[in-house]
Amino acid sequence: APPLPGMNAAALPPDLKISEFREALEQGDAELKARFSQDEPIESLVHDRARLVDSLLLRSWKSLVATHTDELALIAVGGYGRGELHPHSDIDVCILLPKSGATTWQPGLERFLAFLWDIGLEIGHSVRTIDDCQRESLADIGVATTLMEARLLAGPEPLFTAMRSALSAERIWPAQDFFEAKAKEQEARHHRFFDTAYNLEPNLKQSPGGLRDIQTIGWVAKRHFGVETLDRLVPGFLTQEELRKLKSAQAFLWKLRFALHTLTGRREDRLLFDHQITLAKLFGYEDASYTLAVEQLMQRYYRTAMDVSLLNEMLLQLFREAIIQQGVQQDATPIPLNPRFHIRNEYLEAANDEVFARQPAAILELFTLMQNNPQLRGVRATTIRLLGAHLPMIDEEFRQNPRHHRLFLDILRAPLQVTHELRRMNLYGVLGRYIPAFGRVVGRMQYDLFHAYTVDAHTLFVVSNLRRLALPKFDNELPAVSRIMQSLPKPEVAYLGALFHDIAKGRGGDHSELGAVDAEAFCLEQGLGRYDARMVAWLVSHHLALSLTAQKKDINDPVVIQDFAHFVGDQMHLDYLYVLTVADIRGTNPRLWNTWKASLLEQLYEQVKGALRRGSEEPIDREDWVDETQGLARAQLQQRKLDPQTIDTIWAQLTDAYFLRHTPEEVAWHTSLLARRNPADTQPLVAVSSQTQRGGTPILVYMPRGRQSFARATAVLDRLNLNVVDARITPTEDDFSLDTYFVLEQNGRTIVHPSGDPNRIHEIEATLRRGLAGTQKRPLRVSRRAPRQMRMFPTRTQVILETDSRNNRTVVELIAGDRPGLLCAVAEIMRDEDVEVLGARVVTVGERAEDVFYVTGNDSEPLDEAAGERLRQRLKETLDKRD
């Protein structure tokens, strides 16, 4: 509820002074903070904070609501009701009214609530009768849960008891309904976080594996079994070791939350980048050779979340059996699957407690049975517990057993549930023991904005993406890539490539090369043939090659295509690498994949495929490429009734480089626009295509050279919240510049997306014309601020220059911190250094921009050594200063 207006101090009873209460609260919080820094048990601090608030509320309640303390009840609810408060937790209270409609208590109550706000307590309050409580609890499971944790602070005990009775399971939300509602609530909450605890900035309360998952266990247990603490679940539902693990997880999450509240001075449950480094130092972590302190802290968090997720799954399943099936599982007749496993109440269960000890292969067999019996709801909690107790059996001898090799490959080769069971193996701790290198990256995060998940979560997302490509029911997502995946002779080779492609992260050195060694050894050990093992190792070693070539090299250069064809060697290697690359990019960051990247990869794949088909003896000639482009474009223009002489006149002003870098559709579009233009017009020609090309929206700018078109155009496009992903600058023979920009909206969509604003094209064209038509020397400035996350990752500028003598130009590779207006700033520097920009490939890798520019001097020649060094220094000095 919003704060009530403050009171006049003179209206307070003489024993109540706002300054004294404020001082008491500040001293109490300062003492708790000091005790936290001395590493006192977090449980004491959380409970003592609740007791501090209790004392302040009770004293002010007795003074300000004195005449009605026998009528009204002051009740702590929610987390405060449990007696758990962090420095800035919600302090929720319910003021319980008798059934009578008397309102004489209202002035005193208003004074009480206003006083609490004035002394610095942000109270969330509700004022209800018992009937109100019952009605609102029936309508909202959240209200019912909050009130279920009620604790009487002051007021008549009978009134409080009557409320508890009215809200009991016998009156509302019986245990079965309550369980189902909380299970659905948890499922919906997990969906909001993409069903993974492994987000870059997790929420300590709400994310899967967070505090809410622990609280959900407690709520269900309290509703059905009447237990007030988790300790009461031992024995029966929890073992002593599981209870220790659950309490340890809660304590760690509480420490993080307490520290976050103290650090930020507000209620903050998100582990934002802004705070992760500070928290790592606060918790005593130090940077190691290959692992930052912050990465160590976050790895502990993610592994803690995994523990909570597993215990939550086990306990809710046991509760379901006890509540929904009401204990009949003990009497249910098991359905045998084989001598080692049977089905009980739709869950897979070990036939006896000796199964794993007597037949270790059953550890892996469990997952194959889950794949082959999709009707199963899961593994029975008692069997999960039994499996956990036998994990130490997965040792070197276990890993060398040929039977175990066959079972593991059976899991990868199964027609269904491959990713699901790999994730289950990871959650249960089996995958990291069977592949020890994988165990080392479980929960491992990389402190950047590019990798949105931990290494293990990302790896399993990549496998999942490959699986979607392999299943016909998902053909609508990426039809062409799906056809390739479904044509591969051994899909498991791709899955193994995915499992190992990042497995060496955090070891130092090149993770691709180190992972390739692990991959080949593992595959040979598993019994794969030498060709397949080498294919997997090659995929791991070169899993970035296709992506880097597509995004950073000029794939319109026939030599680039021929070189890549030599690199892959044959169609089989190209196919495997293509599907793995698509799956990898889509599994790295939800915002990373877009139509532009899809188009680039497809273009490179098709061109390399053509080069492989022609063979190394017949590389495509640049003249052939130009002739083919012109022929296809001319055919389109003839259909539009464009005069051949007009076409020839326009094309005479264009270079071969233009026809190499543009598709026939783009050439036809440009030529049609130029044919309608008055040759005497010197004003900028601006046009946004209504057709998506190459996965982006193309924008044509045609204007006299010397007006800084690149710098000014990129500034305008940035101010329009458009991302430039490619720019192609073509100087013409008549001293104009024909520029093509490919852009995407901030959400990764093209401008002409069906759900887009139909007026957007007109807005862009008009704004660009205004921005380009002026005569000012300096380009337009970009005032948009960089996002918060970007500012947390300063990136030192790196500049690499290479001479491309074949194309008579210099290639400038720039790595710098991404920020609004970066392209504009680079273009301004290049203009000042008399450098002509011929094109740009724009790649954003999390917080970094990794852009490539194709440039010449103003003499149309590559930059000489001195000019290149001047450009390098200007870029580094200017861009680092702007960081």
Secondary structure, 3 states (H helix, E strand, C coil): CCCCCCCCHHHCCCCCCHHHHHHHHHHHHHHHHHHHHCCCCHHHHHHHHHHHHHHHHHHHHHHHCHHHCCCCEEEECHHHHCCCCCCCCCEEEEEEECCCCCCCCHHHHHHHHHHHHHCCCCEEEEEEEHHHHHHHHHHCHHHHHHHHCCEEEECCHHHHHHHHHHCCCCCCCCHHHHHHHHHHHHHHHHHHCCCCCCCCCCECCCCCCCHHHHHHHHHHHHHHHCCCCHHHHCCCCCCHHHHHHHHHHHHHHHHHHHHHHHHHCCCCCECCHHHHHHHHHHCCCCCCCCCCHHHHHHHHHHHHHHHHHHHHHHHHHHHHHHHCCCCHHHCCCCEEEECCEEEECCEEEECCCCHHHHCCCHHHHHHHHHHHCCCCCEECHHHHHHHHHCHHHCCHHHHCCHHHHHHHHHHHHCCCCHHHHHHHHHHCCHHHHHCHHHHHCCCCCCCCCCCCCCHHHHHHHHHHHHHHHHCHHHCCCCHHHHHHHHHCCCHHHHHHHHHHCCCCCCCCCCHHHHHHHHHHHHHHHCCCCHHHHHHHHHHHHCCCHHHHHHHHCCCCCHHHHHHHHHHHCCHHHHHHHHHHHHHHHHCCCCCCCCHHHHHHHHHHHHHHHHHHHHCCCCCCCHHHHHHHHHHHHHHHHHHCCCCHHHHHHHHCCCCHHHHHHCCHHHHHHHHHHHHCCCCCCCCCEEEECCCCECCEEEEEEEEECCCCHHHHHHHHHHHCCEEEEEEEEEECCCCEEEEEEEEEECCCCCCCCCCCCCCHHHHHHHHHHHHHHCCCCCCCCCCCCCCHHHHCCCCCCEEEEEEECCCCEEEEEEEEECCCCHHHHHHHHHHHCCEEEEEEECCEECCEEEEEEEEEECCCCCCCHHHHHHHHHHHHHHHHHHC
